[in-house]
């Protein structure tokens, strides 16, 4: 059983009026950026439910864009996110829509850089906490509180065992793991939360596994604009 971290107990240090509509939105944006692996050249943000009704008043659009710029929840640049996105070369389109059966504070982010495009859907569930529920039509569920690997790969026999062997030899503990696949022997996405910080060498070993297409690390506690 994992104990709650300080963030979960006292809430985030943040800029903005609402932990759900601003701090949570920043974390959703940062998670989507990390899933893409770079600054998007184009970002389409679609708000649903309460997000759709109140995003202008709460600055949820500013917060989401700031997250895509890899800013943290307490970064004073959040209020200038539109201008800073333009300066960074990121084109942004924000709109609202209806979606049945989702958490009220839900958004989909469609990010593109070059030929690579990714769809990320997640919800701000309170206190600045988030839950990612879909990536590229894969049904997933993770919070991005812990270092999280997204491993896109072919669904073949033995591939998960190869991943686990790398974790074993690195003495890295898996706190949570989930696999979704689009079809038998088709494409799959494995999500792994680790109790340890995963370095570039470790990620490189995962990426070298046969039939692994790409690996992305979600690590929101890492500061800076390098990703």
N, C-alpha and C positions, 0 to 999 in steps of 0.2 A: 504493500500500500504506500502510495506517495503522499508526503505531507504537502500542504498548500504552501506556495512560496509567498514572500512578502507582498508581491504585486496582487495576489488574489485576496489577501487579507485587508490591506489598507487602500487598495486602488492605485491607479497610476499617477505619476507626476505628469501634468498635462496642461496644454493650452486649450481653452474652449469651455463652453458652458455645460457639457454633458459627457460623462464617461462613455455612455453607450453610443452617442451620435458623433462624438469627436475622437476621443481616445481609441475607442474600438474601431472606428473607421480608419484611423491612421494605421493601426495594426493590420487591418484587412489589406490596405494598400501595400504595405511593406511585404506582407506574405505573398501577395500576387507578384510583386516585383521579383522577390527571391525565387519564386517558382519559374518565372521567365528566365532569370539569371542575368539580367542586365536592365538598364534604363529603357523603357519602351519608347519607340519612336511615335507610336500612336496608341492611345488608350480610350476605350469606350467604357463608360461607367453607367450601369443601369441600376437604379434604386427601386426597391419594392416596399410596400407596406408603409410603416411609419417613416422610414427613411425617405420614401418618395414624397410624403406629405410635408415633411419638415426640414428637408436637407438644407434649404436656403437659409432659414432662420437659425439653425444650429451650426451652420458652417461644415456640414458633413461632406460636402463636395470639396471644400478646401482641405479637410482632413484626409480624405481619400487620395487626393492628388499629392499631398505632402508625403503620404506613405509611399506612393509610387516613386517619389523622388528620394526615398529611403531616409526621410527625416523621422525622428522619434516623437513620442507624444508630447514632450515638453519643449519642442523646438519652436522658437519664436518666429521662425520663417513660415510657419503654417499659414498665417493670415495673408501672406503674399504668394500663395501656392500657384495661382493661375499665371502670374507674371513670371515666376521662377520656372514653371514648366515650359513656358514659351522660350525663355532664355536658354533652357537646357535642350531645346529642340524636340520637346514632346508635345504632340498635338493631342488635345483632350476634347472629348465629346461627352456631355453628361445629359442623361434623360431619365425619365421615370416610366414604369410599366407596371402591369398587374401580373402577379404570379400566385397561383393557388397553392396552399399547403406549406408555406414557408414561414419561418420566424419573421415577425414584423420588421425587424431591423436587418434586412438582407439586401445584398448587392451582388451583381455579376460584373466582373471586370474582364474585358476582352482586350488583351495586350498584344502588340505586334512590334517586332524588331526584325527588319529584313524580311526573310521568307518565313521566319518562325512566328507562330501565333499560339496563344494559350488562352483558355477560358477558365476563370476561377470564380466560384460562387461561395460566399461565406456570410455569416451572420455575426452581429455584435450582440452578445448575450447578456451583457450587464457588467458593470464595474470595470469596463475597458477590456474585458475578456472576449475572445472571438472563437468561432468554430467554422472551419472550412468544411463544406459538405460536397463539393463537386469540383473536379479538375478535368477538363477536356472530356466531359461525359463519363468519367469514372466516378462512381459513388465512393466518397471517402469521408473520414471524420477525424479531424485533428485540431488541436488548439493553438499550436505554435508556441506554447509556453516553453517546451524543451527543444533542443536541437533536433530537427526533423529532416529525414532524407526522403525525397521523392525519387523513386527509381522506376523509370519507364523502360519496359522490356517486353520481350516475347514471352508468351506463356508456354514454356517447355519444361519437361521433366528435369529435375535436378537443379534448376537455377536458384531456387530459394535456399537449397542446401549449400550452394556455393557462397551465397551472401552470408549465411549464418557462420560458415567457416571463417570468413574474413573477420566478422565480429568476434568470434571466439579467439582467434590468434591475436587480435588487437586488445583483448581483455576489455571490450566495450559491452556494456549491459544494455539490453533492449527493454525499454519500459512499456512499449506498445507497438503493435504491428498489425497492419491490415492490408489485404490484397484484393483488388477488384480487376476483373478482366472483361473485355468486350465480347469475347467468344472463346470457346475451347480452342487452344492452340493459336489464338489470335494475340492482340496486344493486351498488355496488363500494366497496372500501376501498383507498386508496393510502397506503402508508407511506413516508415520506421521512426519512432521516437527513441532517442538515446539519452541515457543519464550522463553521458560524457560529451564534451566538445569534440567534434569530429574534424580532423585536420585534412589538408589538401591531399596528403599522401594516402590516407585512408579512403577518401572519396575516389581518388584515382584508381585504387585497386578494385573498388566496386564497379567503376566505369569500364574497366578492362575485361569484365566478365563477358563471355560470348553471349550475344543476343540482348545485351543491355544497350538501349538506344541513347539515353542521357540520364544524368543524375543531377538533382538540384538539392541544395542545402537550405533549409529555412532556419535561420538563427537570428531571431529578433533582438536578443540581448547584445549582439555585436553592434558597436557604434560605428558611425562613419558612412561615407557615400561611395564605398569602393565597389559594391555589387551592382 
